[in-house]
Structures are given as structure tokens and as C-alpha cells.
Amino acid sequence: MVIVRRSDENPILIPDRSHVWESDASFNACAVKDKELIRLVYRAESRPQHVNGSLLTVSSIGHAKSRDGIHFSERAQLIRPEYDWERFGCEDPRVTKLDGAYYIFYTALSRYPFDPDGIRVGVARTKDFKTIDEKHLVTPFNAKAMSLFPERINGKIAALVTANTDRPPSRIGVAFFNSPEEMWSRDFWMPWYEGIESHSLDLHRSRTDHVEAGPPPILTKYGWLMIYSYIQNYMSTPKVFAIEAILLDRNDPLKILSRLERPLLVPEDEYELYGRVPNIVFPSGAIERGGELYLYYGAADSTVCLAKIKMKDLLAELMPMNQGSCLRRFDGNPVIAPNPEHPWEAKATFNPGAILAGGKVHILYRAMSQDNTSVFGYASSRDGLHIDERLPEPVYAPRMDFESKLVPGGNSGCEDPRLTKIGDTLFMCYTAFDGKNPPRVALTSIPMRDFLKKRWKWEKPVLLSPPGLDDKDAALFPKKFKKAYAILHRPSGISTWIDFIDDMRVFSPNSPVSGEGISGRRWINGIVLMTPRTGRWDSKRIGIAGPPIETEAGWLLLYHGISKKEDNHYHVRASLLDSKNPTRVIARTKYAILESEMPYEKFGQVPNVVFPCGSVVLGDTLFVYYGGADTVVGVATVKLKILLRRLLKETP
């Protein structure tokens, strides 16, 4: 567990009334190590003064020194407005040492009243913090919070920069330079800015939120630790400031490895709640010292404060297990995509069920026509990755009133198949939807011998869930428990339930077996198995991926989760159920094992979706088949023992 300890001596830097240039405020500081010293550069605000006919406070950048990282002395003004592009202030410095020089990036204000075009990034270079060797305007567009990575990445200078800070939504991007001179070259920046979507980090959970890069990244054994500011409700009130952390890949910092589920800091103490701008904690500096992360932040736009975090605890929270326990995408993804030559699958092919039989992986995938009717297509693979066969016609299509289209042009049909073999029979649970009434769980079956010979003699489907209730994400366990079938489903669209059924005949409209419900029929119900977890990324709703897989450690159940914090981003997680009592959840992964990162997962009918409906075990490897952005089919793999090892160290 990450414990953040505010320094007992906070604020560690306050305005110095004896210095005109920092008499009003001293905040948003960044630290850098220099042998035995810790140097601090910080934003200082003067008392009101006249600038170009306007009376206003002016920001400059101060410098101070310390040996313990807490007590700073010898404060002096280091960077002050000199040129037209910074004449109204120099704000919020970030300092990094690279190739023997210190680069201090800061926000340069060229206009008053302030407007986006007059708020850009400047840089100053020094070797001794006494003399500024050169200064340059960096970005030709609105930007703030730029900092260098403290070492080259793949031979190139790398930087974080937040673009469009004053024209939201902001974007934290990564830029690579061949030389220092490129850092202030307009010829470099304009093409970079035009293609910003391709080299920026996707951190927004809502379109109304705001992000801004914090301190220069810190290299750890797992990757680059990046601290940043996350502001909820940025375009309205009340704004909620928080400090968050992510881990970036060492060689590809555009790849997010993991992300904290909770903020490191939110405004709580008096010096954060009250000041020139109340209720603000803003991260601007961080160093590692004695096994601790020293996090420097601005409090209420007034003072510099310090929080300490055990580095090992923070990294354990960010990367709790070996990265090998996450699903790895097949390089050939997507393995199935819409085929415009087949009208029934011309619009989308996604959410595949899968089963291993006869030496092949058989895949039934949801296919959608241009009129939004869903059917199931068939494909197979010998190695689990490459598609060897794909049929030109659907193998299952709507045939009952409860799955036939009632609203022209609207979604309808058979959705999201999940396949379970019990004995000599292949059962298929799926979502039946007529486009008007709530979706319901349907069940059909086929003898395995017919399925393998592609004789599509499916039994007449029956509804398992009651009318008027939104119910989906259903699958059967591949074995009985005390002669009863076990089924998972998601009534009301939030939590996963489990139910036990003694006789499948109770679901037949002409059932001779008495039971609950209408006309002697029984509807699936049961008990809650798993619920969303408050404060986690699966806090909004969850639903199973495919049928559970029996392992030596218990029943492995993958599931998808959606967070209240995010704007409907889907993540895949894993859970473990007791082998004899599947109503008992042994473990659930704290972090996602797959989330939308690739273009085919981020862009499509429904963006930012990874949605599995089937998994198989080939040898020692788990193959997971999933829909990407409700448009294509992908496959991802993980060593089963590694995933189980991770799960056994987790809690429910």
C-alpha cells in the first residue's frame, strides 16, 4: 500500500517579503541533484508592479540550495523576463541535467491580458545556476509543463510537453530530438503538433477533465515513473485537483505500463486548502533520495510543499507482479476483420467465443451487417493465432421473435456467443435482442459431432432470463456441481451473478418440470458472485469474459470492467473461484491484464473497448479472443502458470 507522508515542516518554502521579486508567492518548485546538493528552481511572484502600462504581479524563477532536500537557503532570482516572448512572466520551471548542462523549461507569457497564443514554453540553459548561457522560445503553439527525460532514449533526447493547456482538452505528448537545437526549432514543432494524436498519452477519463505533466520522469527498474496533475471538472466547478502517477515503458515512453488507481495527493491540509488559489496541489518536482520519492508540489498557488513516498511501495503498487502476467497481443492482430464482400459481416466482426476441439480452436464471432443485424460467423485456427478457415456464410442467425428486429435500422439479433462443452454437447449462451425490449440471455446447443462436421443443427433457442430485465454476459461452467449446471450472468447490467440449475428442461416453453416464473417456467437468478469495486478501475460495472477455465488453482474467470472514473474504457481482469465451491471468489487482479492501447482497440464502432468472450488453453499458454472497439477480433496470450501465480498473490 502506498503511504504518502507530508513533511512536518510544510510549507518548506514560503514567500520572502524582503525580496520584491518573490514577495507575493513562492510555489511550483522542481528539484535536481548536483553532487551533494539539491538545487531547487521555483516560481516566484512579485508584489504588483507596472508592466507595459498594466499593474500586475510578475512571475520569475528563483533558485535555492539544500543538502537534505527540505531546508533551502541562498535564494536568488535566476530567470527573469527579458524578451518579448516572456515579458509578462516566467512560470513553473522543470529542470533536468543532460549532457553536462541543466535545461530549465518554463511557461513564458508574452501577452496581457493572458490568452492561449501568448502562453508557450521557453527554455534556459545553465551549467552553474549562476549564469544563464542561453534562452529560447520553444513551442510555437500553446503549451506548458515541458521537461526532459534525464537520459537519452534509443539515442535521442526525449521530452514530455503538455500541449493545448489553455485550449482544452490538453494532451501530454512525447517528443524526440536529434540535437538540443531541435528543441527550439519551429520546423520540428509544427509537424509534431499537427500529428499530436499519434505521440500523446491517453490519460483523460472524461472529456471535461484536464491533465498536465509534472516533474521530469524518473527511471526505475520497471520503467519511467511519471507524476502528473489530473484535474476533474476542469471546464466547470468545482475543479478537483489531484496528483497521480503512471509507469511508462523504458524504451517506448508512449506506452503506459500501469497507472495508479487512486491519487497520490488531493488537497487536504490547511496550506493546500487556503491561499492565493485555494484547493490546489500541483506536482512540479521529484527526486529519489534514500529509497524515498521526494515529491515537491505547489500548495494553493502560494507555497512549496514536500511529500515523501517509499519508492518500493509505489513501484509495487504500480507494477505488483511481473509484466509477463499481462496479456500479450498477437502481432498479426486483428485476426478477423469485416468483409465488405459478405453483407452479413460487412460492418463489424467482434466479441468471439472460442472452444478447443478436434485439434483446432473454433471461433464463433459476432458479425454485423450494415443494417445492424447481428449473426454468428465461424473461423478456426490450428495454432490459435493464424486463421486457417473462415466460412462465407453465417452459422447462426436470428430465428425467434425475441431476437428479430423490431426497430428498422437499430441493433438486433444474436450477440456475444460463449461456448461450453459438457459431455457430448456444445452449449452456447448468447444475448438475444430485438432492438426494443431489454436484451436477454438465450441458450441453444448442438451435438459436438455435428459441430465438428459443420452440420449446423442448433437446438431451438430458449430464453433463460425473465422479461423486462436487462441481462447478458452469460456462460455455463464446463462441469456440473452436485449434478447441477452452474451459470454466470449479469442481471441489471452491473454485477456478476451465479445460479445453479438441476434440469435444463425448466427453460423450455413446454416444460413438464415445475419451477418458478410464468407458466411453471424458471428464470435464472441466483446470488451475486462479484460486484464492482469502489475506487478501482472496475468500479462502474463488470461482466464475465468467457466461460470459466478449470485449473489446479481453481476456476480461472476473466472479466471486463469499466470505471466510474473513466469515459467507458473497457479493461480485462482476472479472478479465481474456488474449485469445489464456485460461489467463493479467491482472488481478483488489482490491475488490468489487457486494456485498449492499439488503434484497432481505441477506434471503431465503440472506442476504447477490449471485450473477450472466449479463451482456450494450448499447451502452457492461455489464448484470449476479444473484440476490439466493437469492430474487429484480436487474440492475446499469457503463460497460464504466470497468470495464476499473480492471482494467488492477490485478494478478492
Secondary structure, DSSP 4 states (H G I P E B T S, - for coil): ---EEE-TT-SSB---TTSGGGSSEEEEEEEEEETTEEEEEEEEEPSPEEETTEEE--EEEEEEEESSSS--EEEEEEE---SGGGTTEEEEEEEEEETTEEEEEEEEE--SS--GGGEEEEEEEESSSSSEEEEEE--SSSEEEEEE-SS-BTTBEEEEEEE-TTSSSPEEEEEEESSGGGGG-HHHHHHHHHTGGGGEE---SSTT-EEEE-SPPEE-SSSEEEEEEEEETTTSSS-EEEEEEEEE-SS-TTSEEEE-SS-SB-S-SHHHHSSSSSS-EEEEEEEEETTEEEEEEEETTTEEEEEEEEHHHHHHHHS-S-GGGS-EE-TT--SB---TTSGGGSSEEEEEEEEEETTEEEEEEEEE-TT-EEEEEEEEESSSSS--EE-SS-SB---SGGGS-SSTTS-EEEEEEEEEEETTEEEEEEEEE-SSSPPEEEEEEEEHHHHHTT---PPPPEE-SPTT--EEEEEE-SS-BTTBEEEEEEETTTSEEEEEES-GGGGSTT--S--SSGGG------EEEE---TTSTT-SEEEE-S--EEETTEEEEEEEEE-TTTTS-EEEEEEEE-SS-TTSEEEE-SS-SEE--SHHHHSSSSSS-EEEEEEEEETTEEEEEEEETTTEEEEEEEEHHHHHHHHTTS--
